[in-house]
């Protein structure tokens, strides 16, 4: 067989295999697009675990009529324009692949209106054909993306979906993780017409802590030690739980780098090392941690799902995280013990 360039539709479906693993992947990509558009109110409607319908509605800046069809093209993005931009990314999205990949394995409708437009417009794309039609629509300023019949044209992928309950649980976890990082944004999550989660916008630190409690539980907040650790342009902040609030599995660990949720072995190692004298190998720490640093010092263009990052100064970051958590545990546990002693005397 001779070497040939793949047709765009096939290339998009191959890319979809990396970006669109399951309905939760679609939700993550679309909600991140909404956040990049400046939305502070996002509605997520799910039907049948996301297999039948995923609808994301936001009040962001919207997409202009002349850019709607382009938004569904691969490698089309408003977030970067040069290699220099790629080396200092602060937006959640940047690859320009999500909408093209999603629309190649679903029936996708994109409706949007900008502040400069008197009316909204919508574009529809279906599967391999990737034909788009732009027509007038009714919609407030912002964007709605409807993804219907996910994997309808790739039955091998669709049959690997789990039960509606399982797929929705993955979606719920994605929203929980994003909501922790974006306390000023209101989120509503529904499943089959029923409201499952509703996170109101947090305007101060007290309300932000209430959101943490709503997501991680009141027990976590009651046992939380706050961190605010800085060194040059590095900033580690958030909460780590008292060692007595340990977990039997790694199910309450939330970490973000410049607002992006990540899974990083080096970060996890630093955290485990800080807890080493307090926990056994069978126990896991609970934490909600935010690491802020110069975007030039971290590479987020590691994997299509954007879950992985690579730090330019790994050892420096590792030691910084370890020291920050170790200090918080040392000073925080002393305060906890003094409080417990006072309570016992009473």
QUICOR-V664377 format. One record per backbone hydrogen bond with DSSP energy under -1.0 kcal/mol. CO is the residue of the C=O (numbers start at 1). NH is the residue of the N-H. If there is no record, write none. Layout:
{{CO;NH} {CO;NH}}
This chain:
{{7;11} {8;12} {9;13} {10;14} {11;15} {12;16} {13;17} {15;18} {15;19} {16;20} {22;25} {22;26} {23;27} {24;28} {25;29} {26;30} {27;31} {28;32} {29;33} {30;34} {31;35} {32;36} {33;37} {34;39} {35;38} {37;61} {40;186} {42;188} {43;57} {44;190} {45;55} {46;192} {47;50} {47;52} {47;53} {48;51} {51;150} {52;149} {53;47} {54;147} {55;45} {56;145} {57;43} {64;67} {65;68} {67;71} {69;72} {70;73} {73;76} {82;86} {83;87} {85;88} {96;75} {96;76} {97;101} {98;102} {99;103} {100;104} {102;105} {105;151} {106;127} {107;148} {108;125} {109;146} {110;123} {111;144} {112;121} {113;142} {114;117} {120;137} {121;112} {122;135} {123;110} {125;108} {135;122} {137;120} {142;113} {143;58} {144;111} {145;56} {146;109} {147;54} {148;107} {149;152} {151;154} {154;157} {154;158} {155;159} {157;160} {158;161} {163;167} {164;168} {165;169} {166;170} {167;171} {168;172} {169;173} {170;174} {171;175} {172;176} {173;177} {174;178} {175;179} {176;180} {177;181} {178;182} {182;185} {183;202} {186;42} {187;199} {188;44} {189;196} {189;197} {190;46} {191;194} {194;191} {197;189} {199;187} {204;208} {205;209} {206;210} {207;211} {208;212} {209;213} {210;214} {211;215} {212;216} {213;217} {217;221} {218;222} {219;223} {221;224} {223;242} {225;240} {227;238} {229;236} {231;234} {234;231} {235;292} {236;229} {237;290} {238;227} {239;288} {240;225} {242;245} {247;284} {249;251} {252;287} {254;289} {255;262} {256;291} {257;260} {260;257} {264;268} {265;269} {266;270} {267;271} {268;272} {269;273} {270;274} {271;275} {275;278} {275;279} {280;283} {284;247} {286;241} {287;254} {288;239} {289;256} {290;237} {291;258} {292;235} {294;297} {295;298} {297;312} {299;310} {300;302} {303;306} {307;263} {310;299} {313;317} {314;318} {315;319} {316;320} {317;321} {318;322} {319;323} {320;324} {321;325} {322;326} {323;327} {324;328} {325;329} {326;330} {327;331} {328;332} {329;333} {330;334} {331;335} {332;336} {333;337} {334;338} {335;339} {336;340} {337;341} {338;342} {339;343} {340;344} {341;345} {342;346}}
